[in-house]
């Protein structure tokens, strides 16, 4: 028989009930569930209804009795979040971001941290306390920012790079505070830091090598059983082992989770793993947000609203200014830099960890720690609002600079073609559509491309298709065809799958990097995927053979034979029951015409 008096069971029921009510209720009003979970935490926590339990025992069953008991679940939520981020990346993409990560990321953390430390030092804090508190407040929230911004948009890529550096720097910051502590043992703190970094590098190398060797075999065995439960168990096992390994040598467990995601992303099972772990990530992240809300002491906030407001604004203004300035110096456009700066302005969940370490080291007093803990909780609560403000500010900047197309341009979508990605390939497609007097709308996230195309007379909309609101605004249900020419293969597959989900009959013609990417696009629902390397090499071969004196007829026949061979290869890779057909779509009056039957 269930014992509802058990605190663990009671807290679990409250959390599950909150998730069941908050997510649909806030989605109904288009409000971020992040705010809902934090408010629920404030309501049912020890400073909310929980404080009334001694006089109203019945409230025990709708409040969380032990806030610290659910913190491990919150930490696991952050671990799963970093794991899911790793699944969306690749080693190649991560390497391409190294300048942002170790350049802008390091400059943002140190720049904002030192400015805040200087201000805090002037208020009377010791040097060690000011440095510790400044670095703590310079951190930004991985758990809240990335679900809002993603990792594929311009803003998301910038935010992810800086957040990744902050996550990597967390352990060195903690050891630095230990070395700055009044009771620190001289060089012992620095020796321990060097030892941790050395062991950490070795551990990460072992995870990379072992993962490359073992994970494909392990997931292949799980796939053969056709058991979702076994697939889930294998996925969680990889996350937990990697997190424990990095944690055992003194690094953050979220570093191990990110590595686990990266390793699985390099296998063909990453899509299944991402789908099967998504519900757990969302629920665990909700638990984390509830713990944030529990830290909001409403009575303390009411009686100290002026200094809390001033401190919160100080942190946000400094971080937003530093982040925006550094991104502009790195070449980001004004709108992207401003939006990322405002989004990254609030403190982080890891700020709470660093504050605890600084307090334990004697660098700050308990009252100072409590004050800045409340500031951090307020900042985390305000992050979704900052995201909206940053987006509005970015749009204002873009309109001022002439970087945004009015909504009237969207009318061209009606019975026309949408071309997403307006580089050289997208512009060529638009040229052919214009030659036949067919309506089209180009979409690109690079403002330089957009401005250059508009000067050339093209109908182009500036916009980032990683944002769901822009894709909804395109009204693709009324379009005649969708052409995807972006050079981001992951985004192309994701957008193909999403659009196909709600517009099942829309012709989707996508640019593929190679045959493997083409096969993945077909699985995602593309009508036609054209491997750019294949078509360019075939055309080049045709020109060479003709110039060498070969008759045109046999040359064309051999080109068709080679194309058919590649079709069969794509079929095998995609696991399709038919070979890909090249459809020619009449974009004016008339219906779709299938020109080639399967070979």
C-alpha positions in Angstrom: 0.0 0.0 0.0 1.3 3.5 -0.9 2.5 5.5 2.0 1.7 9.1 1.2 3.4 10.2 4.4 6.7 9.3 2.8 8.5 12.6 2.0 10.2 11.2 -1.2 6.9 10.0 -2.6 5.1 13.1 -1.7 7.7 15.3 -3.3 7.6 13.2 -6.4 3.9 13.6 -6.7 4.2 17.4 -6.4 6.9 17.5 -9.1 4.9 15.3 -11.5 1.8 17.3 -10.8 3.6 20.5 -11.4 4.9 19.3 -14.8 1.5 18.1 -15.8 -0.1 21.5 -15.0 2.7 24.0 -15.9 3.7 22.8 -19.3 0.3 22.7 -21.0 -1.0 25.8 -19.1 1.9 28.0 -20.0 2.1 26.6 -23.6 -1.6 27.6 -24.0 -0.7 31.3 -23.3 2.6 31.1 -25.3 4.7 31.7 -22.1 7.9 29.8 -21.5 7.4 26.9 -19.0 10.7 28.0 -17.5 8.9 30.8 -15.7 6.1 28.4 -14.7 8.4 25.9 -13.0 10.3 28.6 -11.1 7.0 30.1 -9.9 5.8 26.6 -8.8 9.1 26.2 -6.9 8.6 29.5 -5.1 5.0 28.6 -4.3 5.5 25.0 -3.0 9.0 25.6 -1.5 10.1 26.3 2.1 9.6 30.1 1.7 6.1 29.7 0.1 3.4 27.3 1.2 6.0 25.1 2.8 6.4 27.7 5.6 2.7 27.1 6.6 2.9 23.4 7.0 3.5 23.6 10.9 0.1 25.4 11.3 -1.7 23.7 8.3 -0.5 20.0 8.2 -2.6 19.2 5.1 -0.3 21.5 3.0 2.4 18.8 3.5 1.0 16.8 0.5 1.2 19.8 -1.9 4.5 21.2 -0.9 8.1 19.9 -1.1 9.3 19.1 2.4 13.0 18.6 1.7 14.4 21.0 -1.0 17.9 19.4 -0.8 16.5 15.9 -1.5 15.5 16.7 -5.1 18.7 18.5 -5.9 20.4 15.3 -7.3 17.5 15.0 -9.8 18.1 18.7 -10.8 21.8 18.0 -11.4 20.9 15.0 -13.5 18.6 17.2 -15.6 21.5 19.5 -16.4 23.6 16.4 -17.3 21.0 15.2 -19.7 20.7 18.7 -21.2 24.5 18.7 -22.0 24.2 15.2 -23.3 21.4 16.2 -25.7 23.5 19.2 -26.9 26.4 16.9 -27.6 24.1 14.7 -29.8 23.4 17.8 -32.0 27.1 18.5 -32.5 30.0 16.8 -34.2 33.8 16.9 -33.6 34.2 18.8 -36.8 31.6 21.5 -35.8 33.1 21.7 -32.3 36.6 22.2 -33.8 35.3 24.9 -36.1 34.0 26.8 -33.0 37.3 26.8 -31.2 37.9 30.5 -31.8 34.5 31.4 -30.4 34.9 29.0 -27.4 38.5 29.8 -26.3 38.6 33.4 -27.7 35.2 35.1 -27.2 34.2 32.7 -24.4 37.3 33.2 -22.4 37.3 37.0 -22.9 33.6 37.2 -21.9 34.1 35.3 -18.7 37.3 37.1 -17.6 36.2 40.6 -18.9 32.8 40.5 -17.2 34.2 38.8 -14.1 37.0 41.4 -13.6 34.7 44.4 -14.1 32.2 43.0 -11.6 35.0 42.2 -9.2 36.3 45.7 -9.4 32.9 47.2 -8.6 32.5 44.7 -5.7 35.9 45.6 -4.4 35.0 49.2 -4.3 32.0 48.3 -2.1 34.3 46.9 0.6 34.8 43.2 -0.2 38.2 41.7 0.1 40.2 41.0 -3.0 39.6 37.3 -2.9 35.9 37.7 -2.2 35.5 40.3 -5.0 37.3 38.0 -7.5 35.2 34.9 -6.4 31.9 36.8 -6.5 32.8 38.5 -9.8 33.6 35.2 -11.6 30.5 33.6 -10.1 28.2 36.3 -11.4 29.9 36.3 -14.8 28.7 32.8 -15.4 25.5 32.4 -17.5 22.8 29.6 -17.4 23.4 26.7 -19.7 20.2 25.0 -18.5 18.0 27.9 -19.4 19.8 29.7 -22.2 20.4 26.8 -24.6 16.8 25.5 -24.6 15.7 29.0 -25.5 18.4 29.8 -28.1 19.3 26.3 -29.4 22.7 25.6 -30.9 22.2 26.1 -34.6 21.1 29.7 -34.9 23.6 32.6 -35.0 22.6 33.6 -31.5 22.6 29.9 -30.3 26.0 29.2 -31.7 27.5 32.3 -30.0 25.8 31.5 -26.7 26.8 27.9 -26.8 30.4 28.7 -27.4 30.6 31.0 -24.4 28.6 28.6 -22.2 30.8 25.7 -23.2 33.9 27.6 -22.1 32.2 28.6 -18.8 31.4 24.9 -18.1 35.0 23.9 -18.8 36.3 26.7 -16.6 34.0 25.8 -13.6 36.5 23.4 -12.0 39.5 25.8 -12.4 37.4 28.6 -10.8 36.6 26.4 -7.8 40.2 25.5 -7.3 41.3 29.1 -7.7 38.9 30.1 -4.9 40.4 27.4 -2.8 43.9 28.8 -3.4 42.7 32.3 -2.6 41.1 31.2 0.7 42.6 32.8 3.9 43.4 29.3 5.2 44.7 27.9 1.9 47.9 25.9 2.2 50.2 28.1 0.0 51.1 26.2 -3.2 49.0 23.2 -2.4 45.9 24.7 -4.1 47.8 25.4 -7.3 49.4 21.9 -7.3 45.9 20.3 -6.8 44.6 22.4 -9.7 47.4 21.3 -12.0 46.9 17.7 -10.9 43.2 17.8 -11.7 43.7 19.3 -15.1 46.3 16.6 -15.9 44.1 13.7 -14.8 41.2 15.4 -16.6 43.0 15.5 -20.0 43.9 11.8 -19.6 40.4 10.8 -18.7 38.9 12.7 -21.6 41.3 11.0 -24.0 40.4 7.6 -22.7 36.7 8.4 -23.1 37.2 9.5 -26.7 39.3 6.4 -27.6 37.1 3.9 -25.7 33.9 5.5 -27.0 35.0 5.3 -30.6 35.7 1.6 -30.2 32.9 0.4 -28.0 29.8 2.6 -28.7 29.0 1.5 -32.3 29.2 -2.2 -31.2 27.1 -1.6 -28.1 24.3 0.3 -29.9 24.3 -2.2 -32.8 23.6 -5.0 -30.3 20.8 -2.9 -28.7 19.4 -2.1 -32.1 19.2 -5.8 -33.1 17.0 -6.5 -30.1 14.5 -3.9 -31.3 13.8 -3.1 -27.7 13.4 0.6 -26.9 14.0 -0.1 -23.2 17.4 -1.6 -23.9 18.3 1.3 -26.1 17.3 3.7 -23.4 19.2 1.8 -20.8 22.3 1.8 -23.0 22.0 5.5 -23.6 21.7 6.3 -19.9 24.6 4.0 -19.0 26.9 5.9 -21.4 25.9 9.2 -19.9 26.3 8.1 -16.3 29.7 6.3 -16.9 31.1 9.3 -18.7 29.8 11.8 -16.1 31.2 9.6 -13.2 34.6 9.4 -15.0 35.0 13.1 -15.3 33.6 13.7 -11.8 36.0 11.2 -10.3 39.1 13.2 -11.5 37.7 16.5 -10.3 36.1 17.8 -13.5 32.5 18.7 -13.8 30.1 15.8 -14.6 28.5 17.8 -17.4 31.8 17.7 -19.3 31.5 13.9 -19.4 27.9 14.2 -20.5 28.8 16.5 -23.4 31.6 14.0 -24.5 29.1 11.1 -24.3 26.7 13.0 -26.6 29.5 13.9 -29.0 30.6 10.3 -29.3 27.1 9.0 -29.9 26.5 11.8 -32.5 29.3 10.3 -34.6 27.3 7.0 -34.8 24.2 6.3 -36.9 22.1 5.9 -33.8 22.2 9.5 -32.6 18.6 10.2 -33.9 17.1 7.3 -32.0 19.0 8.2 -28.8 18.0 11.8 -29.0 14.3 10.9 -29.4 14.3 8.3 -26.6 16.0 10.5 -24.0 14.1 13.8 -24.7 11.2 13.2 -22.2 13.6 12.5 -19.3 15.7 15.6 -20.1 12.6 17.8 -20.1 11.3 16.4 -16.8 14.6 16.6 -15.0 15.2 20.1 -16.3 11.8 21.0 -14.8 13.0 19.7 -11.4 16.1 21.9 -11.6 13.9 25.0 -12.3 11.7 24.1 -9.3 14.8 24.1 -7.1 15.7 27.5 -8.4 12.2 28.8 -7.4 12.6 27.3 -3.9 15.5 29.7 -3.3 13.2 32.8 -3.8 12.5 34.1 -0.3 9.6 36.4 -1.1 9.7 38.1 2.3 13.4 38.9 2.0 12.8 40.2 -1.6 10.0 42.5 -0.4 12.0 44.0 2.4 15.2 44.4 0.3 13.8 45.1 -3.1 15.8 48.2 -3.8 19.4 46.8 -3.3 18.3 43.5 -5.0 17.0 45.4 -8.0 20.2 47.5 -8.2 22.5 44.5 -7.9 20.5 42.6 -10.5 20.6 45.5 -13.0 24.4 46.0 -12.3 25.1 42.3 -13.2 22.9 42.3 -16.3 24.1 45.6 -17.7 27.8 44.7 -17.3 27.4 41.2 -18.8 25.2 42.4 -21.7 27.6 45.2 -22.6 30.7 43.0 -22.4 29.1 40.1 -24.4 27.7 42.4 -27.1 31.0 44.3 -27.5 33.1 41.1 -27.8 30.7 39.5 -30.3 30.7 42.7 -32.4 34.6 42.7 -32.4 34.5 39.0 -33.5 32.5 39.9 -36.6 28.9 39.1 -35.5 26.2 41.4 -36.9 24.7 44.0 -34.6 21.3 42.2 -34.0 22.9 38.9 -33.2 25.4 40.5 -30.8 22.7 42.5 -29.0 20.3 39.5 -28.7 23.1 37.2 -27.4 24.3 39.8 -25.0 20.9 40.4 -23.4 20.1 36.7 -23.3 23.4 35.9 -21.5 23.0 38.8 -19.0 21.6 36.9 -16.0 23.7 34.7 -13.6 23.8 30.9 -13.8 22.8 27.8 -11.8 26.6 27.2 -11.5 26.8 30.7 -9.8 25.1 29.1 -6.9 27.9 26.4 -6.7 30.7 29.0 -6.9 28.9 31.1 -4.2 28.8 28.0 -1.9 32.5 27.4 -2.5 33.4 31.0 -1.9 31.4 30.9 1.4 33.0 27.7 2.5 36.5 29.1 1.8 35.7 32.2 3.9 36.0 34.6 1.0 32.5 36.0 1.6 30.2 36.1 4.6 27.0 34.1 4.9 24.8 37.2 4.6 26.7 38.2 1.4 26.2 34.7 0.0 22.5 34.8 0.8 22.0 38.2 -0.8 23.7 37.2 -4.1 22.0 33.8 -4.1 18.7 35.7 -4.2 20.0 37.9 -6.9 21.0 34.8 -8.9 17.5 33.2 -8.4 15.9 36.5 -9.6 18.2 36.6 -12.6 17.4 33.0 -13.6 13.7 33.7 -13.3 14.1 36.7 -15.6 16.1 34.9 -18.3 13.0 34.0 -20.5 11.9 37.7 -20.3 15.5 38.8 -21.2 15.3 36.5 -24.2 12.1 38.2 -25.4 13.6 41.6 -24.7 16.8 40.7 -26.6 14.9 39.5 -29.6 12.8 42.7 -29.7 16.0 44.8 -29.4 17.7 42.9 -32.2 14.7 43.3 -34.5 14.7 47.1 -33.7 18.4 47.3 -34.6 17.8 45.3 -37.8 14.9 47.5 -38.9 17.0 50.6 -38.1 19.8 49.3 -40.3 17.4 48.2 -43.0 18.2 44.5 -42.3 14.7 43.2 -42.1 12.1 42.6 -44.9 8.5 43.8 -44.2 5.8 41.1 -43.8 4.5 42.1 -47.2 7.3 40.1 -48.8 5.8 36.9 -47.3 2.9 37.3 -49.7 5.2 36.0 -52.4 5.0 32.5 -50.7 1.4 32.1 -52.0 1.6 29.6 -54.9 5.4 30.3 -55.1 8.7 28.7 -54.1 10.5 29.3 -50.8 14.3 29.2 -51.2 16.0 28.9 -47.8 19.7 29.7 -48.0 20.5 32.5 -50.5 24.2 31.9 -51.3 25.4 31.1 -54.7 23.2 28.0 -55.0 20.1 29.7 -53.8 20.7 32.7 -56.1 21.0 30.4 -59.1 17.7 28.7 -58.3 16.1 32.2 -58.0 17.6 33.2 -61.3 15.9 30.2 -63.0 12.6 31.0 -61.3 12.8 34.6 -62.4 13.6 33.6 -65.9 10.3 31.7 -66.1 8.3 34.5 -64.3 7.6 32.3 -61.3 7.1 33.8 -57.8 9.6 33.0 -55.1 10.9 34.2 -51.7 14.5 33.8 -50.6 15.4 33.4 -46.9 18.8 33.8 -45.4 20.3 34.5 -41.9 23.4 36.3 -43.3 22.6 40.0 -43.5 25.4 40.6 -45.9 24.0 38.1 -48.3 20.5 39.6 -47.9 21.6 43.1 -48.5 23.7 42.2 -51.5 20.8 40.1 -53.0 18.4 43.0 -52.5 20.7 45.4 -54.3 20.6 42.9 -57.2 16.8 43.0 -57.3 16.1 39.7 -55.6 13.1 39.2 -53.3 14.8 38.1 -50.0 13.7 37.9 -46.4 16.2 38.3 -43.6 15.5 35.6 -41.0 16.8 32.7 -39.0 14.9 29.4 -39.8 16.1 27.8 -36.6 13.4 30.0 -34.9 10.1 28.2 -35.0 8.1 31.5 -35.3 9.8 32.4 -38.6 9.1 29.0 -40.1 5.5 29.3 -39.0 5.3 32.8 -40.5 6.4 31.5 -43.9 3.1 29.7 -44.2 4.6 26.8 -46.1 1.2 25.1 -46.4 0.4 27.6 -49.2 3.8 27.3 -51.0 4.3 25.4 -54.2 7.7 24.0 -53.3 10.5 24.4 -50.7 14.1 24.5 -51.8 16.8 24.0 -49.1 20.3 25.1 -50.1 21.9 25.8 -46.7 25.4 24.5 -46.1 24.5 23.2 -42.6 23.7 19.5 -43.1 22.2 19.0 -39.6 19.9 22.0 -39.9 18.8 20.8 -43.4 17.8 17.4 -42.1 16.0 18.8 -39.1 14.1 21.4 -41.1 13.1 18.8 -43.7 11.8 16.5 -41.0 9.9 19.3 -39.3 8.2 20.7 -42.5 7.4 17.2 -43.8 5.6 16.6 -40.5 3.0 19.3 -41.0 3.0 19.7 -44.8 3.0 16.1 -46.1 2.4 17.0 -49.8 4.9 19.8 -50.2 7.7 19.1 -52.6 11.0 19.5 -50.7 14.1 19.7 -52.8 17.3 19.8 -50.7 20.9 20.3 -51.4 23.0 17.4 -50.0 26.7 17.3 -49.4 27.2 13.7 -50.4 25.3 10.4 -50.9 25.2 9.7 -47.1 23.7 13.1 -46.4 21.2 12.6 -49.3 20.2 9.3 -47.8 19.5 11.0 -44.5 17.5 13.7 -46.2 15.3 11.0 -47.9 14.7 9.3 -44.5 13.7 12.7 -43.1 11.1 13.2 -45.9 12.8 15.1 -48.7 11.1 14.7 -52.1 14.5 15.0 -53.8 18.0 15.4 -52.4 20.7 16.4 -54.9 24.3 15.6 -53.8 26.3 18.6 -54.9 29.5 16.7 -55.2 27.9 14.1 -57.4 26.2 16.5 -59.9 29.2 18.8 -60.2 31.6 15.8 -60.8 29.2 14.3 -63.4 29.0 17.6 -65.3 32.8 18.0 -65.1 33.2 14.5 -66.5 30.8 15.2 -69.3 32.7 18.3 -70.4 36.1 16.4 -70.2 34.8 13.4 -72.3 33.3 15.6 -75.0 36.5 17.8 -75.2 38.5 14.6 -75.6 36.5 13.8 -78.7 34.0 11.3 -77.4 30.5 11.3 -79.1 27.9 13.2 -77.1 25.4 10.3 -77.2 27.6 7.7 -75.5 28.9 10.3 -73.0 25.4 11.2 -71.9 24.5 7.5 -71.6 27.5 6.8 -69.4 26.6 9.8 -67.3 23.1 8.4 -66.8 24.6 5.0 -65.9 26.9 6.5 -63.3 23.9 8.5 -61.8 21.9 5.3 -61.6 24.8 3.6 -59.7 24.7 6.4 -57.2 20.9 6.2 -56.9 21.3 2.6 -55.9 23.9 3.4 -53.4 21.7 6.1 -51.8 18.9 3.6 -51.7 21.0 1.1 -49.8 22.3 3.6 -47.4 18.8 5.1 -46.8 17.2 1.7 -46.5 14.6 2.7 -49.1 12.3 0.3 -50.8 12.6 2.3 -54.1 15.4 4.1 -55.7 15.3 8.0 -55.5 13.3 9.6 -58.3 14.3 12.9 -59.7 11.0 14.8 -59.8 10.5 17.8 -62.0 7.9 20.1 -60.5 6.0 22.6 -62.6 5.9 25.6 -60.3 3.3 27.5 -62.4 0.0 26.1 -63.4 -0.4 22.4 -63.4 0.4 19.5 -61.3 3.6 17.7 -60.3 5.1 15.7 -63.1 7.3 12.7 -62.3 9.8 12.7 -65.1 11.8 9.6 -64.2 10.6 6.3 -62.9 12.8 4.2 -60.7 15.6 2.7 -62.7 
